[in-house]
Amino acid sequence: MIEEKFAFGTSVLHRMNPVARITAALFLSVSTALCDRLEFCMIYFLTALILVWLAKLDIKAVFGRVKPVAGFLAMIWVLIPLTFDAEPFVRLAGIHLSMPGIMLCAKISVKSITILLVFISLVATMTVATLGYGLQRLRVPDKMVFLLLMAYRYIAVIESEYHRLRRAASFRGFVARTDLHSYRTIAYLAGMLFVRASLRANRVYQAMICRGFLQKFHTLERYRVSRLNLVFVLLVTFFCIFLTFMERTGCL
């Protein structure tokens, strides 16, 4: 089963309605992605840090989620300042660095980490079942919600099936090499994995039908639309609109 490290807690954000959290995350992420000035990007970044603090998340665990993105951003910092078509402001040993390239890297980095922190603090703080409930209340198509929930439930099952097939191949003396026999064997393993996944999916569907499945998923928790949820969504909405207006009009 996929770990849900941040889904259980007692913070204010954990107790909020999932619909409000998903809506706020969408507003903040879209506004951050459309932001074009670095100073406004930093405001969104500080907002994301405040949300992480409100969620009372473990900083080390949050940093662990940010590290893969930081590795990708490091590649951008290596390539863009050297290849950006602009007048270089630093020339050192044949290496030319352009200020517009550096500014572009800074904006990409701040916006990427901000969006990730927003989703960690608002979306990752709920279970996948709760996320499915929130998406269903937001009128997301049922098939997409079912796909999300069933994929979450059976990814670990398919992974264990894959390891079982790999162990069976190892017991028969298979050692992966860069030759045609290894490629053919791995292709057979992948094909068998898809066949078994399809058969299991059919059995699960038949079992759900036998248990009276009526195309609806239900959660054990019940969320009510409280005043706090409405105030939170309205504050986030007006905050995003205000910053977008300030940026477009050049007031700052």
Secondary structure, DSSP 8 states (H G I E B T S, - for coil): ----TTS---STTTTS-HHHHHHHHHHHHHHHHH---HHHHHHHHHHHHHHHHHTT--HHHHHHHHHHHHHHHHHHHHHHHHH-SS-EEEEETTEEEEHHHHHHHHHHHHHHHHHHHHHHHHTTTS-HHHHHHHHHHTT--HHHHHHHHHHHHHHHHHHHHHHHHHHHHHHTT----SSHHHHHHHHHHHHHHHHHHHHHHHHHHHHHHHTT--S----SS-----HHHHHHHHHHHHHHHHHHHHHHHT--
